[in-house]
Amino acid sequence: MKMKITSMLLKICHSFSKLLENNTKQILTNQHELDTFNEISKTITQKANQTESEKIYSENIELNQKWTSEVNLLENLHENLIQLRQQWIQLEDILNELETKSGSLLEKEDNLDLIVRSKEDIHNKFASVQNLLDDKTVLNQLNDKANLLAKTLIEALREQQLSPNSLEEKLVHLNQIDSRLADNLKAKYRRLNQKVDNIQSFWDKLSTLRIGTESLLENLKDINPFDERLYQTEKNIILCQSKAHDHAEEINQVEQQIKEEYLSTQDFLPVDIEDQLKTLEALIKQITSTMEQYNCEFQRAKEIRTNYFVVYDKIKTWIENAELAISNHNIDPSELKTKLVQLIHESNDVQTAYGQLVHYGNEIIKNSGHYNDQKAMQANMDQILYELTKTIQLIEEKNQTVDQILGNWANFMRVYQLVVEWSLKLRALLDRKLQLNSLQEAQSARQDYAIAVSSLFDVSQNLSEMNHEFDKINEVCSTGYLKTKLHEAETLKIDNETTLYERNLFLQETTEEWLQFENKIKSVKEWIKESYCALESTDLKNKPLRDQLRILEQMLADISAQKIKVNMSLEKLQVHFHSEIIYTENPNIVHDGRIVIEDLEKLNRDVFQTTQNLDKALVQIEECQSEIQTIRQRIVQEEQQLRNILSPLHQSSDSEKNEQECRERIRTLQTHLNQINTKIKLLLQRGSPEE
């Protein structure tokens, strides 16, 4: 083929050379003729007329233009021949290069298999096909250049009426090789690209699964089967089991996809993919083994914790029930004593249960990996031990207290019986009406009531003791019917106390009133006797009349007061005898009072008469004193007149006579004044008026 192209090239070059040679000779010959013709034309033009000259000139220009065109064409042909020859040589070189490189690429493409040995292997193959495609891209540029040159040459051959079939066949053959190479490379590129995507997808899935599985294993290892949050721990284990199952299923699915992808076209799996699958399988086995171990440990931890809290609740419930029993004030001591004895008996079983609790708690502390959980568990055991010890101690103390309370209960009932007996004895005294015929009987009855009143102190002491015992019992347990008994005793005391105080007060008042009455009668009699003596006494009569009158008026007031007191004392005493409590059959009580009142009335009359005489005497004395005052004023006037008469300034012929008359009047007035003074002295001495 190459020889045929070369021969064609020689023929074309020879043809063009001959053509150029003929044309050159013709040009050389005709150029001389043209020059001659131009000279002739120029001569003719100069000699010819204008019309002929222009015509010749025009024809000469046209001929020269044709000549120039032919020369230019010949020159162009010569240049084209040179260029065509160069292009032909270039085309030949390109075709040879295309044939060599295409063959090399085809060989490389044939040697590139599609077997996937590993991820790296398939990536290398994909990189190789990319390199081949890059080489093919460069070859495409060379092929395009060859086709362009060939097209130019084919057109040139056809212009020379030469057949370009051989060149066209060569181009078709090379283009077919190029097309087949391009198709093969593109097909392999697509398949390798798909295989790269597939293996990368599988690799990513397996990596994701491996990361998830390793994370799941780490999460599983983080689970503490003995964690206090049993529900959360069980939930986490179940969640890990579910995730492990999902991972295993997903791994199986991916493995099946991998086998379907590769074992259908080759006898083995990619090495790194197979390693990933083995790693995942080992991780799943490790998770399964760890899960089984954790399940066993969790069940054991759950059993221990459950047993711990069952025992804890049992102890706690017993403590709470014991505290309720101890603090229950709604049961009587005997029932409380029974419960306390039962609790003391149960305390041994509870202490044994605490030993089990400590065993379970120590197991939890030993296996728990959390310090806070261990600390909380130990604190929980210490707390329940403290509560248990305290409760047992309280039960024992309560038991001793209840023994004391039973004694308090018995003492309460003993004292209650004393109060009831006292009430019965006192009621016999209070229900009896008193007959008092003398003060001695009244005083004797008062003594009996005073003794009864003094017994109230003992009853109050008994009630205080009952209240004290009641409060002690009430602090520990129910008082039961004791509250009713206490109220009954207090009611008996209050009712009897009220009646007793009323009667004792009434009897005391009666006795006092009676004693006061008799003392009053006695004292009034003595006072009447003393009053008569005072009325006749010299001391009284030696006192000024006004003092006597004042004393007697006071005596009248005292008599009136004595009468009132005697009457009131008698009336008060009679009031007591008219009550439903006391009565008397002695009539002398009122009679003695009436006699004393009559004596007081007689004394009152005698004193009143004396005061009447004193009043009259005082009136006469006051009249005399008034008269004395008048006389003294007149004497003063007369003495003044006498001084005037005796004065040298008033000397007259009758002055002596006036002096004597004046002196006489003064003596008369003094005599009268002395008489009145004597009368006053007599009135004061007698204490009675003149008739």
C-alpha positions as CSV (number, residue, x, y, z in Angstrom):
1,M,0.0,0.0,0.0
2,K,2.8,2.2,0.9
3,M,4.5,1.5,-2.6
4,K,1.3,2.4,-4.4
5,I,1.1,5.7,-2.6
6,T,4.7,6.5,-3.4
7,S,4.2,5.5,-7.1
8,M,1.1,7.7,-7.3
9,L,3.1,10.5,-5.8
10,L,5.8,10.2,-8.4
11,K,3.3,10.2,-11.2
12,I,1.7,13.3,-9.9
13,C,5.0,15.0,-9.5
14,H,6.1,14.0,-13.1
15,S,2.9,15.3,-14.5
16,F,3.2,18.5,-12.8
17,S,6.9,18.9,-13.8
18,K,6.2,18.3,-17.5
19,L,3.3,20.8,-17.4
20,L,5.5,23.3,-15.8
21,E,8.3,22.8,-18.3
22,N,6.0,23.3,-21.3
23,N,4.5,26.3,-19.8
24,T,7.9,27.7,-19.0
25,K,9.1,27.4,-22.6
26,Q,5.9,28.9,-23.9
27,I,6.2,31.8,-21.5
28,L,9.8,32.4,-22.6
29,T,8.8,32.4,-26.2
30,N,5.7,34.4,-25.8
31,Q,7.3,37.0,-23.6
32,H,9.6,38.1,-26.4
33,E,6.7,38.3,-28.7
34,L,4.8,40.2,-26.1
35,D,7.5,42.7,-25.7
36,T,7.7,43.1,-29.5
37,F,4.0,43.5,-29.7
38,N,4.0,46.1,-27.0
39,E,6.6,48.1,-28.8
40,I,4.7,47.9,-32.1
41,S,1.5,48.8,-30.3
42,K,3.2,51.8,-28.7
43,T,4.5,53.0,-32.1
44,I,1.2,52.5,-33.8
45,T,-0.6,54.3,-31.0
46,Q,1.6,57.3,-31.3
47,K,0.9,57.5,-35.1
48,A,-2.6,56.5,-35.3
49,N,-5.4,58.8,-34.7
50,Q,-7.1,59.0,-31.4
51,T,-9.8,56.5,-31.9
52,E,-7.4,53.9,-33.4
53,S,-4.9,54.8,-30.8
54,E,-7.4,54.1,-27.9
55,K,-8.6,50.9,-29.5
56,I,-5.0,49.6,-29.9
57,Y,-4.2,50.8,-26.4
58,S,-7.2,48.9,-25.0
59,E,-6.4,45.7,-26.8
60,N,-2.7,46.0,-25.7
61,I,-3.9,46.3,-22.0
62,E,-6.2,43.4,-22.3
63,L,-3.5,41.2,-23.8
64,N,-1.0,42.2,-21.1
65,Q,-3.6,41.4,-18.4
66,K,-4.2,37.9,-19.8
67,W,-0.4,37.4,-20.0
68,T,0.0,38.4,-16.4
69,S,-2.8,36.1,-15.3
70,E,-1.3,33.2,-17.1
71,V,2.1,33.9,-15.5
72,N,0.5,34.1,-12.1
73,L,-1.4,30.9,-12.6
74,L,1.7,29.1,-13.6
75,E,3.5,30.5,-10.6
76,N,0.6,29.4,-8.3
77,L,0.7,25.9,-9.8
78,H,4.3,25.7,-9.2
79,E,3.9,26.7,-5.5
80,N,0.9,24.3,-5.2
81,L,3.1,21.5,-6.5
82,I,5.7,22.3,-3.9
83,Q,3.1,22.5,-1.2
84,L,1.3,19.3,-2.3
85,R,4.6,17.4,-2.3
86,Q,5.3,18.6,1.2
87,Q,1.8,17.6,2.3
88,W,2.1,14.2,0.7
89,I,5.4,13.6,2.6
90,Q,3.7,14.8,5.8
91,L,0.7,12.6,5.2
92,E,2.9,9.6,4.7
93,D,4.7,10.2,8.0
94,I,1.4,10.7,9.8
95,L,-0.1,7.6,8.4
96,N,2.9,5.6,9.4
97,E,2.7,7.1,13.0
98,L,-1.0,6.4,13.2
99,E,-0.5,2.8,12.2
100,T,2.2,2.3,14.7
101,K,0.5,4.0,17.7
102,S,-2.9,2.5,16.9
103,G,-1.4,-1.0,16.9
104,S,0.3,-0.3,20.2
105,L,-2.9,1.0,21.8
106,L,-4.8,-2.0,20.5
107,E,-2.2,-4.3,22.0
108,K,-2.4,-2.5,25.4
109,E,-6.2,-2.6,25.3
110,D,-6.2,-6.3,24.6
111,N,-3.8,-7.0,27.5
112,L,-6.1,-5.0,29.9
113,D,-8.4,-7.6,31.6
114,L,-11.5,-6.8,33.7
115,I,-10.8,-9.2,36.6
116,V,-11.1,-7.4,40.1
117,R,-8.3,-8.7,42.3
118,S,-8.4,-5.8,44.8
119,K,-9.5,-2.2,45.2
120,E,-6.0,-1.0,44.3
121,D,-5.8,-3.3,41.3
122,I,-9.1,-2.1,39.8
123,H,-8.1,1.5,40.5
124,N,-4.8,0.9,38.7
125,K,-6.6,-0.6,35.7
126,F,-9.0,2.3,35.7
127,A,-6.1,4.6,35.7
128,S,-4.5,2.6,32.8
129,V,-7.6,2.9,30.7
130,Q,-7.8,6.6,31.5
131,N,-4.2,6.9,30.3
132,L,-5.1,4.9,27.1
133,L,-8.0,7.3,26.6
134,D,-5.6,10.2,27.0
135,D,-3.3,8.6,24.4
136,K,-6.3,8.0,22.2
137,T,-7.2,11.7,22.5
138,V,-3.7,12.7,21.3
139,L,-4.0,10.1,18.5
140,N,-7.4,11.5,17.5
141,Q,-5.7,14.9,16.8
142,L,-3.2,13.1,14.6
143,N,-5.9,11.2,12.8
144,D,-7.9,14.4,12.2
145,K,-4.8,15.9,10.8
146,A,-4.2,12.9,8.5
147,N,-7.8,13.0,7.3
148,L,-7.5,16.7,6.6
149,L,-4.3,16.3,4.6
150,A,-5.7,13.2,2.8
151,K,-8.8,15.2,1.8
152,T,-6.6,17.9,0.3
153,L,-4.6,15.3,-1.6
154,I,-7.6,13.5,-2.8
155,E,-9.1,16.7,-4.2
156,A,-5.9,17.5,-5.8
157,L,-5.8,14.0,-7.4
158,R,-9.3,14.3,-8.6
159,E,-8.4,17.6,-10.2
160,Q,-5.7,15.8,-12.0
161,Q,-8.2,13.1,-12.9
162,L,-6.2,10.6,-10.8
163,S,-7.9,7.8,-8.7
164,P,-7.5,8.3,-4.9
165,N,-8.9,4.9,-4.1
166,S,-5.8,3.5,-2.5
167,L,-5.5,6.5,-0.3
168,E,-9.1,6.4,0.6
169,E,-8.9,2.7,1.5
170,K,-5.9,3.4,3.6
171,L,-7.8,6.1,5.5
172,V,-10.9,3.9,5.9
173,H,-8.7,1.1,7.3
174,L,-7.0,3.4,9.7
175,N,-10.3,5.0,10.7
176,Q,-11.8,1.6,11.3
177,I,-8.9,0.7,13.6
178,D,-9.3,4.1,15.3
179,S,-13.1,3.5,15.8
180,R,-12.6,0.0,17.1
181,L,-9.9,1.2,19.5
182,A,-12.2,4.1,20.7
183,D,-15.1,1.7,21.2
184,N,-13.1,-0.8,23.1
185,L,-11.5,1.8,25.3
186,K,-14.8,3.5,26.0
187,A,-16.5,0.1,26.8
188,K,-13.7,-0.9,29.1
189,Y,-13.7,2.6,30.6
190,R,-17.4,2.3,31.4
191,R,-17.0,-1.3,32.8
192,L,-14.0,-0.4,34.8
193,N,-15.6,2.8,36.0
194,Q,-18.6,0.7,37.1
195,K,-16.4,-1.8,38.8
196,V,-14.5,1.0,40.5
197,D,-17.8,2.4,41.7
198,N,-19.0,-1.0,42.8
199,I,-15.9,-1.9,44.7
200,Q,-15.8,1.6,46.3
201,S,-19.5,1.3,47.2
202,F,-18.9,-2.2,48.7
203,W,-15.8,-0.8,50.5
204,D,-17.7,2.2,51.9
205,K,-20.6,0.0,53.0
206,L,-18.2,-2.5,54.7
207,S,-16.2,0.4,56.3
208,T,-19.5,1.9,57.5
209,L,-20.6,-1.5,58.8
210,R,-17.2,-2.0,60.4
211,I,-17.2,1.4,62.1
212,G,-20.8,0.8,63.3
213,T,-20.0,-2.7,64.5
214,E,-16.8,-1.5,66.3
215,S,-18.9,1.3,67.8
216,L,-21.5,-1.2,68.8
217,L,-18.9,-3.3,70.4
218,E,-17.5,-0.3,72.3
219,N,-21.0,0.6,73.4
220,L,-21.6,-2.9,74.6
221,K,-18.4,-2.9,76.5
222,D,-19.5,0.4,78.1
223,I,-22.5,-1.4,79.5
224,N,-22.2,-2.4,83.1
225,P,-24.5,-5.4,83.8
226,F,-24.4,-4.4,87.5
227,D,-25.5,-0.9,86.9
228,E,-28.2,0.3,89.3
229,R,-30.5,1.3,86.5
230,L,-31.7,-2.2,85.7
231,Y,-34.4,-1.1,83.3
232,Q,-32.0,1.1,81.4
233,T,-29.3,-1.6,81.4
234,E,-31.7,-4.2,80.1
235,K,-33.0,-1.7,77.5
236,N,-29.4,-1.0,76.4
237,I,-28.6,-4.7,76.1
238,I,-31.7,-5.4,74.1
239,L,-30.9,-2.4,71.9
240,C,-27.4,-3.7,71.3
241,Q,-28.8,-7.1,70.5
242,S,-31.2,-5.6,68.0
243,K,-28.4,-3.5,66.5
244,A,-26.1,-6.5,66.3
245,H,-28.8,-8.5,64.6
246,D,-29.4,-5.6,62.1
247,H,-25.6,-5.3,61.5
248,A,-25.4,-9.1,60.9
249,E,-28.3,-9.0,58.5
250,E,-26.9,-6.0,56.7
251,I,-23.4,-7.6,56.5
252,N,-25.0,-10.8,55.1
253,Q,-26.9,-8.8,52.5
254,V,-23.7,-6.9,51.5
255,E,-21.7,-10.1,51.3
256,Q,-24.4,-11.7,49.1
257,Q,-24.3,-8.7,46.8
258,I,-20.5,-8.9,46.7
259,K,-20.6,-12.6,45.8
260,E,-23.2,-12.0,43.1
261,E,-21.1,-9.2,41.7
262,Y,-17.7,-11.0,41.6
263,L,-18.2,-14.8,41.7
264,S,-20.3,-14.7,38.6
265,T,-17.4,-13.3,36.5
266,Q,-14.4,-14.6,38.5
267,D,-13.5,-17.4,40.9
268,F,-12.5,-15.3,43.8
269,L,-13.4,-12.1,45.7
270,P,-11.2,-9.0,45.8
271,V,-8.6,-9.5,48.5
272,D,-9.3,-6.3,50.6
273,I,-13.1,-6.8,50.3
274,E,-12.6,-10.4,51.6
275,D,-10.5,-9.1,54.4
276,Q,-13.2,-6.6,55.4
277,L,-15.8,-9.4,55.4
278,K,-13.6,-11.5,57.6
279,T,-13.0,-8.6,60.0
280,L,-16.8,-7.9,60.2
281,E,-17.5,-11.6,60.7
282,A,-14.9,-11.7,63.6
283,L,-16.5,-8.5,65.1
284,I,-20.0,-10.0,64.9
285,K,-18.7,-13.2,66.6
286,Q,-17.1,-11.1,69.3
287,I,-20.3,-9.1,69.8
288,T,-22.3,-12.3,70.0
289,S,-19.9,-13.8,72.5
290,T,-19.8,-10.6,74.6
291,M,-23.6,-10.3,74.4
292,E,-24.1,-13.8,75.7
293,Q,-21.6,-13.1,78.5
294,Y,-23.3,-9.8,79.3
295,N,-26.7,-11.4,79.3
296,C,-25.6,-14.0,81.8
297,E,-24.0,-11.3,84.0
298,F,-27.0,-9.0,83.7
299,Q,-29.4,-11.8,84.7
300,R,-27.2,-12.5,87.7
301,A,-27.0,-8.8,88.5
302,K,-30.7,-8.4,88.0
303,E,-31.3,-11.4,90.3
304,I,-28.9,-10.0,92.9
305,R,-30.4,-6.5,92.7
306,T,-33.9,-7.8,92.8
307,N,-33.1,-9.9,95.8
308,Y,-31.4,-7.0,97.4
309,F,-34.4,-4.7,96.9
310,V,-36.9,-7.4,98.0
311,V,-34.9,-7.9,101.2
312,Y,-34.5,-4.1,101.5
313,D,-38.3,-3.6,101.1
314,K,-38.9,-6.4,103.6
315,I,-36.7,-4.7,106.2
316,K,-38.0,-1.2,105.3
317,T,-41.6,-2.4,105.6
318,W,-40.9,-4.0,108.9
319,I,-39.2,-0.8,110.1
320,E,-42.2,1.3,108.9
321,N,-44.7,-1.0,110.5
322,A,-42.7,-1.0,113.7
323,E,-42.5,2.8,113.7
324,L,-46.3,2.9,113.1
325,A,-46.9,0.5,116.0
326,I,-44.5,2.5,118.2
327,S,-46.1,5.8,117.3
328,N,-49.7,4.6,117.3
329,H,-51.5,6.3,120.1
330,N,-54.8,4.7,119.2
331,I,-54.3,1.4,121.0
332,D,-54.4,0.6,124.7
333,P,-51.2,-0.5,126.5
334,S,-52.1,-4.2,126.6
335,E,-52.6,-4.4,122.9
336,L,-49.4,-2.3,122.3
337,K,-47.5,-4.7,124.6
338,T,-48.7,-7.7,122.5
339,K,-47.5,-6.0,119.3
340,L,-44.1,-5.0,120.9
341,V,-43.5,-8.6,122.0
342,Q,-44.3,-9.7,118.4
343,L,-41.9,-7.1,117.0
344,I,-39.1,-8.2,119.3
345,H,-39.6,-11.8,118.2
346,E,-39.6,-10.7,114.5
347,S,-36.4,-8.6,115.0
348,N,-34.3,-11.7,114.8
349,D,-35.6,-12.6,111.4
350,V,-35.1,-9.1,110.3
351,Q,-31.5,-9.1,111.4
352,T,-31.0,-12.3,109.5
353,A,-32.5,-10.6,106.4
354,Y,-30.1,-7.8,106.9
355,G,-27.2,-10.2,106.7
356,Q,-28.6,-11.3,103.3
357,L,-28.9,-7.7,102.3
358,V,-25.3,-7.1,103.1
359,H,-24.3,-10.1,101.1
360,Y,-26.2,-8.9,98.0
361,G,-25.0,-5.3,98.5
362,N,-21.3,-6.4,98.7
363,E,-21.8,-8.4,95.5
364,I,-23.1,-5.3,93.8
365,I,-20.3,-3.1,95.2
366,K,-17.7,-5.7,94.1
367,N,-19.0,-5.9,90.5
368,S,-20.2,-2.4,90.0
369,G,-17.7,-0.2,88.1
370,H,-19.1,3.1,89.1
371,Y,-17.8,4.7,92.3
372,N,-21.0,6.7,92.8
373,D,-23.1,3.5,92.6
374,Q,-20.7,1.8,95.1
375,K,-20.9,4.8,97.4
376,A,-24.7,5.0,97.2
377,M,-25.0,1.2,97.8
378,Q,-22.8,1.4,100.9
379,A,-24.6,4.5,102.1
380,N,-27.9,2.7,101.6
381,M,-26.8,-0.3,103.6
382,D,-25.4,1.9,106.3
383,Q,-28.7,3.9,106.4
384,I,-30.9,0.8,106.7
385,L,-28.6,-0.6,109.4
386,Y,-28.9,2.7,111.3
387,E,-32.7,2.7,110.9
388,L,-32.9,-1.0,111.9
389,T,-30.7,-0.5,115.0
390,K,-32.6,2.6,116.0
391,T,-36.0,0.9,115.5
392,I,-35.0,-2.2,117.5
393,Q,-33.7,0.1,120.3
394,L,-36.9,2.1,120.1
395,I,-38.9,-1.1,120.4
396,E,-37.0,-2.2,123.5
397,E,-37.4,1.3,125.0
398,K,-41.0,1.3,124.1
399,N,-41.5,-2.1,125.7
400,Q,-40.0,-0.8,128.9
401,T,-42.1,2.3,128.7
402,V,-45.3,0.2,128.1
403,D,-44.5,-1.8,131.2
404,Q,-44.4,1.5,133.1
405,I,-47.6,2.7,131.4
406,L,-49.4,-0.5,132.6
407,G,-48.4,0.5,136.1
408,N,-49.6,4.0,135.5
409,W,-52.9,2.6,134.2
410,A,-53.4,0.5,137.4
411,N,-52.5,3.5,139.6
412,F,-54.9,5.7,137.7
413,M,-57.7,3.2,138.4
414,R,-56.7,3.0,142.1
415,V,-56.8,6.7,142.5
416,Y,-60.1,6.9,140.5
417,Q,-61.6,4.5,143.1
418,L,-60.5,6.8,145.9
419,V,-62.3,9.7,144.3
420,V,-65.5,7.7,143.8
421,E,-65.4,6.6,147.5
422,W,-64.8,10.2,148.6
423,S,-67.7,11.3,146.4
424,L,-70.1,8.7,148.0
425,K,-69.1,9.7,151.6
426,L,-69.4,13.5,150.8
427,R,-72.7,13.0,149.1
428,A,-74.1,11.5,152.3
429,L,-73.1,14.7,154.1
430,L,-74.4,17.1,151.5
431,D,-77.8,15.4,151.1
432,R,-78.6,15.9,154.9
433,K,-80.4,19.1,156.0
434,L,-78.8,20.9,159.0
435,Q,-80.8,21.6,162.2
436,L,-79.1,24.3,164.3
437,N,-80.6,25.4,167.6
438,S,-77.5,26.9,169.0
439,L,-74.3,28.6,168.0
440,Q,-72.4,25.6,169.4
441,E,-74.3,23.3,167.0
442,A,-73.6,25.6,164.1
443,Q,-69.9,25.7,165.0
444,S,-69.8,21.9,165.2
445,A,-71.5,21.5,161.8
446,R,-69.0,24.1,160.4
447,Q,-66.2,22.0,161.7
448,D,-67.6,18.9,159.9
449,Y,-67.8,20.9,156.7
450,A,-64.3,22.3,157.1
451,I,-63.0,18.8,157.4
452,A,-64.9,17.9,154.2
453,V,-63.5,21.0,152.5
454,S,-60.0,20.1,153.5
455,S,-60.6,16.7,151.9
456,L,-60.9,18.5,148.6
457,F,-57.1,19.1,148.7
458,D,-56.6,15.3,148.8
459,V,-59.1,14.9,146.0
460,S,-57.4,17.6,143.9
461,Q,-54.1,15.8,144.5
462,N,-55.7,12.6,143.4
463,L,-57.1,14.2,140.3
464,S,-53.7,15.8,139.6
465,E,-52.2,12.4,140.0
466,M,-54.8,10.9,137.6
467,N,-54.1,13.7,135.1
468,H,-50.4,13.0,135.5
469,E,-50.9,9.3,134.9
470,F,-53.3,10.1,132.0
471,D,-50.7,12.3,130.3
472,K,-48.0,9.7,130.7
473,I,-50.3,7.1,129.2
474,N,-51.5,9.4,126.4
475,E,-47.9,10.1,125.4
476,V,-47.4,6.4,124.6
477,C,-50.7,4.9,123.6
478,S,-54.4,5.3,123.7
479,T,-56.0,6.1,127.0
480,G,-59.2,4.2,126.1
481,Y,-61.9,4.6,128.7
482,L,-59.6,6.4,131.0
483,K,-60.6,9.7,129.5
484,T,-64.2,9.0,130.4
485,K,-63.1,7.9,133.9
486,L,-61.0,11.1,134.3
487,H,-63.9,13.2,133.2
488,E,-66.3,11.4,135.5
489,A,-63.9,11.9,138.5
490,E,-63.4,15.6,137.6
491,T,-67.2,16.0,137.3
492,L,-67.8,14.3,140.7
493,K,-65.2,16.6,142.2
494,I,-66.6,19.7,140.6
495,D,-70.2,18.9,141.4
496,N,-69.5,17.9,145.0
497,E,-66.9,20.7,145.3
498,T,-69.5,23.3,144.2
499,T,-72.2,22.0,146.5
500,L,-69.7,21.6,149.4
501,Y,-68.3,25.1,148.9
502,E,-71.8,26.6,148.7
503,R,-73.0,24.8,151.8
504,N,-69.7,25.4,153.7
505,L,-69.9,29.1,152.7
506,F,-73.5,29.2,153.7
507,L,-72.8,27.5,157.0
508,Q,-69.7,29.7,157.5
509,E,-71.8,32.8,156.9
510,T,-74.5,31.5,159.2
511,T,-72.0,30.7,162.0
512,E,-70.3,34.0,161.5
513,E,-73.6,35.8,161.4
514,W,-74.8,34.0,164.4
515,L,-71.5,34.7,166.3
516,Q,-71.6,38.3,165.2
517,F,-75.3,38.5,166.2
518,E,-74.6,37.2,169.7
519,N,-71.4,39.3,170.0
520,K,-73.4,42.3,168.7
521,I,-76.2,41.7,171.3
522,K,-73.6,41.4,174.0
523,S,-71.6,44.4,172.8
524,V,-74.7,46.6,172.3
525,K,-75.8,45.8,175.8
526,E,-72.4,46.8,177.1
527,W,-72.5,49.9,174.9
528,I,-76.0,50.9,176.2
529,K,-74.7,50.6,179.8
530,E,-71.6,52.6,178.9
531,S,-73.7,55.2,177.1
532,Y,-75.9,55.8,180.2
533,C,-72.8,56.1,182.4
534,A,-71.3,58.6,179.9
535,L,-74.5,60.5,179.8
536,E,-74.5,61.1,183.6
537,S,-70.7,61.4,183.9
538,T,-69.1,64.6,185.3
539,D,-66.6,64.6,182.4
540,L,-69.4,65.1,179.9
541,K,-71.0,67.9,182.0
542,N,-67.6,69.7,182.4
543,K,-67.2,69.9,178.6
544,P,-68.4,72.9,176.7
545,L,-72.1,72.7,175.8
546,R,-71.3,72.5,172.1
547,D,-68.9,69.6,172.7
548,Q,-71.6,67.9,174.8
549,L,-74.1,68.5,172.1
550,R,-71.7,67.1,169.5
551,I,-71.0,64.1,171.7
552,L,-74.7,63.5,172.2
553,E,-75.5,63.9,168.6
554,Q,-72.8,61.4,167.8
555,M,-74.3,59.1,170.4
556,L,-77.7,59.4,168.7
557,A,-76.1,58.5,165.4
558,D,-74.3,55.6,167.1
559,I,-77.6,54.5,168.6
560,S,-79.2,54.5,165.2
561,A,-76.2,52.6,163.7
562,Q,-76.4,50.1,166.5
563,K,-80.1,49.6,165.9
564,I,-79.4,49.1,162.1
565,K,-76.6,46.7,162.8
566,V,-78.7,44.7,165.3
567,N,-81.6,44.6,162.9
568,M,-79.4,43.7,159.9
569,S,-77.6,41.0,162.0
570,L,-81.0,39.6,163.1
571,E,-82.4,39.7,159.6
572,K,-79.3,38.0,158.1
573,L,-79.4,35.3,160.7
574,Q,-83.1,34.8,160.0
575,V,-82.4,34.6,156.3
576,H,-80.1,31.6,156.8
577,F,-82.7,29.8,158.9
578,H,-85.2,30.3,156.1
579,S,-83.1,28.4,153.5
580,E,-83.4,24.8,152.4
581,I,-80.1,23.9,154.0
582,I,-80.4,25.1,157.6
583,Y,-83.4,25.3,159.9
584,T,-83.9,26.0,163.7
585,E,-86.5,25.4,166.4
586,N,-85.1,27.9,168.9
587,P,-87.4,31.0,169.3
588,N,-85.1,32.8,171.8
589,I,-82.8,33.9,169.0
590,V,-85.2,36.6,167.7
591,H,-86.5,37.5,171.2
592,D,-83.0,38.5,172.4
593,G,-82.6,40.8,169.4
594,R,-85.9,42.5,170.0
595,I,-85.1,43.3,173.7
596,V,-81.8,44.9,172.7
597,I,-83.5,47.0,170.1
598,E,-86.0,48.3,172.8
599,D,-83.1,49.2,175.1
600,L,-81.5,51.2,172.3
601,E,-84.8,53.0,171.6
602,K,-85.1,54.0,175.3
603,L,-81.4,55.2,175.3
604,N,-82.2,57.1,172.1
605,R,-85.1,58.9,173.8
606,D,-83.0,59.9,176.9
607,V,-80.2,61.2,174.8
608,F,-82.5,63.1,172.5
609,Q,-84.1,64.9,175.4
610,T,-80.7,65.9,176.7
611,T,-79.7,67.2,173.3
612,Q,-83.0,69.2,173.2
613,N,-82.1,70.9,176.5
614,L,-78.5,71.6,175.3
615,D,-79.9,73.1,172.0
616,K,-82.1,75.5,174.0
617,A,-79.4,76.5,176.4
618,L,-77.0,77.2,173.4
619,V,-79.7,79.3,171.8
620,Q,-80.0,81.4,175.0
621,I,-76.2,81.6,175.2
622,E,-76.0,82.8,171.6
623,E,-78.7,85.4,172.4
624,C,-76.7,86.6,175.4
625,Q,-73.5,86.7,173.4
626,S,-75.2,88.7,170.7
627,E,-76.4,91.1,173.4
628,I,-72.9,91.3,174.9
629,Q,-71.6,92.2,171.5
630,T,-74.1,95.0,171.2
631,I,-73.3,96.3,174.7
632,R,-69.6,96.2,174.0
633,Q,-70.1,98.2,170.8
634,R,-72.1,100.8,172.8
635,I,-69.4,100.8,175.5
636,V,-66.8,101.5,172.8
637,Q,-68.9,104.3,171.5
638,E,-69.3,105.8,174.9
639,E,-65.6,105.5,175.6
640,Q,-64.9,107.3,172.3
641,Q,-67.3,110.0,173.3
642,L,-65.7,110.3,176.7
643,R,-62.3,110.7,175.0
644,N,-63.7,113.4,172.9
645,I,-65.1,115.1,175.9
646,L,-61.9,114.9,177.7
647,S,-59.9,116.3,174.8
648,P,-58.7,119.9,175.2
649,L,-60.0,120.8,171.8
650,H,-63.6,120.2,172.9
651,Q,-63.6,121.9,176.3
652,S,-67.0,123.6,176.9
653,S,-69.0,124.8,179.8
654,D,-71.0,121.6,180.1
655,S,-68.2,119.2,179.4
656,E,-68.0,118.1,183.0
657,K,-71.6,117.2,183.0
658,N,-71.3,115.4,179.8
659,E,-68.3,113.5,181.2
660,Q,-70.3,112.3,184.2
661,E,-73.3,111.3,182.1
662,C,-71.0,109.4,179.8
663,R,-69.2,107.7,182.6
664,E,-72.6,106.8,184.1
665,R,-73.7,105.2,180.9
666,I,-70.5,103.2,180.6
667,R,-71.0,101.9,184.2
668,T,-74.5,100.9,183.4
669,L,-73.5,99.1,180.3
670,Q,-70.7,97.3,182.1
671,T,-73.1,96.3,184.9
672,H,-75.5,94.8,182.3
673,L,-72.6,93.1,180.6
674,N,-71.5,91.5,183.8
675,Q,-75.1,90.3,184.5
676,I,-75.2,88.7,181.0
677,N,-71.9,86.9,181.6
678,T,-73.1,85.6,184.9
679,K,-76.2,84.2,183.1
680,I,-74.0,82.6,180.4
681,K,-71.9,80.9,183.2
682,L,-75.1,79.6,184.8
683,L,-76.3,78.2,181.5
684,L,-73.0,76.5,180.8
685,Q,-72.9,75.0,184.3
686,R,-76.4,73.7,184.2
687,G,-76.6,72.7,180.5
688,S,-80.3,73.5,180.5
689,P,-82.2,76.7,179.6
690,E,-83.9,79.0,182.0
691,E,-87.5,78.6,182.6
